[in-house]
């Protein structure tokens, strides 16, 4: 346990179906901090707090809370209400730049770690394009998601773009395309939308861009998650789902239809880091240009 952060209510059960306690979560994040913190560093961080664990509601105080240690820096940015309606406001976002900051978030009952796609020095220039794959509510849903992920991987390769995949830790898959910090959020949104709609036309019934679930058929390839202020659960983040699954990076050849998100527990994630290192480390050093690929899709 890190001596710099005092853990209270260590025996509080956060995952009632699994008996996972606050101490279990704290110890996991302490162990994985070396590979996780670089994915959060200098990115505005959104706290999602679960004071009663999964048995109670969560709340999202975007503003850095009073009493936060002075050692955790903040960055001020303007935000808008969901849907764009209402007045904007300035928010001081915490920056999780250290192991101690990460563990303090656990002490504040944060289960998953969510940060922006861009960093504070160039907040309008994202580090990646995100494709968020959301499976349908069907028995073989995740297997369908895996097939669509490979369609997307192949399509990106045809555009000479490398991509990295991880389980979302919930029910879906995240595919990240690391890019040089020259493209805007408007560029990444357009690119993701055009490629998603292209796949939808090529694989009808398997791929959809339809937002409304009742109108959906197939796996949603959600391009809408590319935008200012959007967040993603970081690689190695525990998700607030039964089983305490972890959003786990995979090699593309590991992404097969016989795996499920629940296969990737905290211990499995730690074992994989010990064996493979950080499979998502290349995402932190994106040098790919989006310009020619976007031009090819227009």
N, C-alpha and C positions, 0 to 999 in steps of 0.2 A: 504494500500500500504506500502511495506517495505521502511523505510526511508533511508536504506543503499544503495539503487540503484535508481538512477535518471532515470525516464522514459521520453524519448523524442518521439515526433511524436505519442503521445498517441491515437490520433483520426484517425491514418492511418488505412484504411480498408484492412485487410489481406485476408479476405474471401469475395470477392465481391458479390457472390450470396446470402450471408447470413448476410452481414453487420457486421461481427465480426471484431472488431478493435484490435489494438495492446494492448490497455488498457484492453479489455476483456480477452485477452490471459494472460497478466501480472497478472491480478487479480485472474484468475483461478489458475495459477501456484503458486502464493503466498498462496492461500488457500489450495492447495493440497501438498505443499512442504513437510509437515511432514511425509507423507507416500511415496512420490515419491523419495526424495533425498536418502534414504537408498538403493534404487535399482540402483542408479548411483554411490554411494560413492566408491572412490578408483578404479574406472574403467576408462581406457582411453576413452575419450569422443570425438565423432566426431560431429563437428558443421555443420549443414545444414542450410544455411541462405537464407531467402526469403525477400529481401529488399523491393520488390514491392508486397509482398503477392503472392497469387496464380495466379494473373494476369501476373506475370513476371517469369523469370527463377530463379532457385536456384543455389547456388554454395557451394562447400564443401572444405573449407580451413582446411585440417587436422592439419596443424601447428597452434599452439596457436597464435592468432593475436597480433600484436604490440598494446600496449595500454591496454591490459588486466590487470585488477587490480592485484597488487602483492599478494592480499589475496587469489587468486585462484591459487592453486599449479599446477604444471605440472609434467609429467613423460615422459621420452624419450624412444622410442622404434623404432626398425627398421621396415619399411613397404616395401611392394612390389607392383608394379602396378597391377591393375586388370588383371587377366589372367596369372600372373606370368612372363610376358615378360617385359624386360627393367631392369634398375638398381634399386636396393633398395636405400632407403634413411632413415636417422634418422629424426624422427618427435617428437616434443614436444607436447604431448597431454594435453589439460586441464583436470582437475579433478573436477567434480561438486560435491563437498563435503558439500555444505551448501545451505541454502535458498538463500543467497545473490548471490552465484555463479549461481544457477538456474535462478534467475531473471535477472542476467546480460546476460545470454544466450538469454532470451526473448528480452531484450533491443537490442541485436545484431541480432534480427529477426530470431531466431531459433524457429520453430513451434513445431517440434517433437524432442524428446530427445533420442539420440542413443549412446549406450555404449557397450563396450566389454562384453563377457561372463565371463571373468576372471578378477582378481584384480591385482594391480600392484606388490604386494609382491610375487605372484606366477603366472606370466602372462601365463605360459604354462600349467596351471591347471584350466580348466573351472569349473564353479560352477553348470552348468547344461548341459543337452542335449536339443537341440531345435528341434522340429518338426514344420515346417512352412507349413501350409496347404493353397494351392492356388486353388480356385475354377475355374471351366471352365466358359467360357463366354456364359452362358445359363440362362434362366429366373429363374429357381429354384436353381441357383448355390450355394447360401449360405446354403440352406437346405441340399444339397449334401455334403457340407463341414462339416456340423454338424454331419451327419451320419458317415462320415469317422473319425471324431474326436472321436466319441464313439467307433468305431472299434479299434482305436489306444489306447484309454483309457483302454479298456478291455484287449488288448494284453499286455500292460504294467503291468496291475494288475496280469495277469497270470505269469509274470516274477517277481512278488513281488516288483514292483516299483510303488510308488505313483507319480502322475502327477498333474499338475495345468494348467488351461486353461484360456485364455483371448482372447477377440476379438483382431485382429491385429490393428483394427481401420481403416484399408483400406477395403479390400474385403474378407480377409481370417481369419484364426484362428491360434494362437500360442499355442503350448503345450510344457511346460517346465517340465523336469524331474530333480529335484535337486539332486546333487550327492556330495559325499565327494571329497575333492580336492586331489585325488590320481590318477585319470584317466587323460590321455593326450588328446589333441585335436584329435590325430589319433584314440584313443579309442572311443571317442564320435562320430566321423565321421563314423567309422566302425559300431558301434552299431546302429546308426540312419539309415545307409544304409541297413544293414541286416534286420532290422525290417520293414523298408519301403518296401523293395522288397518282404518280406514275405507276407505283407498285399496285395501287388499288385497281387501276385499269388493266394491269397485266395479270392480276390474280384475283378476279372478282369472286366474292364469297369467302375468300380467305383473308384478305386485307381490306380494311375500311378506314376512312378518315371521318366517319360519322360520329359526332359527339354524343348524341342522344342514344342511350343504351337500347331503348325500345325500337329504334330504327336500325340498329346495328346488325351486321352479319359478318362474323369473322373477327380477327384480331385488330384492335384499334392501334394504328401507328399515329401517335399523338404528336403532331408538330407544334401544337399550341403552347407547349412548355418552354419554347424558346422566346424569351422576352425579358425586358428589364425587371429586376426584382424577383424573378422566378427562382425557386430553390430546388435543390435535388438532395435526396438522402445520400450522404457521402459513401464512397466505398468503405467497407468495414463497419458501417453503421448498423446497430441493432434496430430492428423495426418493431413497433408496438403491435405485434401479432402473436397469436398463440404459438408457443414453441420458441419464442425469442429468436427468430431467424435473422441472419446477418446478410446485408447486401454485399455479395461476394464476387470479386472479379474471377473470371474464368478465361482459359484459353479457348479459342474458337472450336478446337477439336474436342473440347470437353462438353460443349453445349449440345447434348443429345436429348432425344425425346424421353429417355428413361430417368431423367433427374427431375427433382421438384425443388421449389424454393425452401421447403422445410428440411431438406438434406443438409443445409448449411447453418449449423449451430455456431455459437460462440467458440466452442472448442475446435470445431472443424475449421473455422476461419483462422484461428491461431495456428493450427497445425499446417494449414496451407501456406501461411506467411513464413513459417519456419522452413518449409520445404521449397517454396517457389520464390520467396521474397514478395515484393509488391508488384503484381502483374499489371497494376494500373499506373505505375510510375511514369511510363511514357506519356500519359495524358497530361502530366504537368509540364511537358516540354514541347508543346505543339508547334510545329513549323510548317504545317501544310497550308497551302493557299487555297482559299475557297473560290476565288474568282473564276478560274477556268471551268471548274465543275458547275458553278452556278450558270455561267454562260451557256454551257452545253445543255442545261435543262430548260433554258428559256426558249 
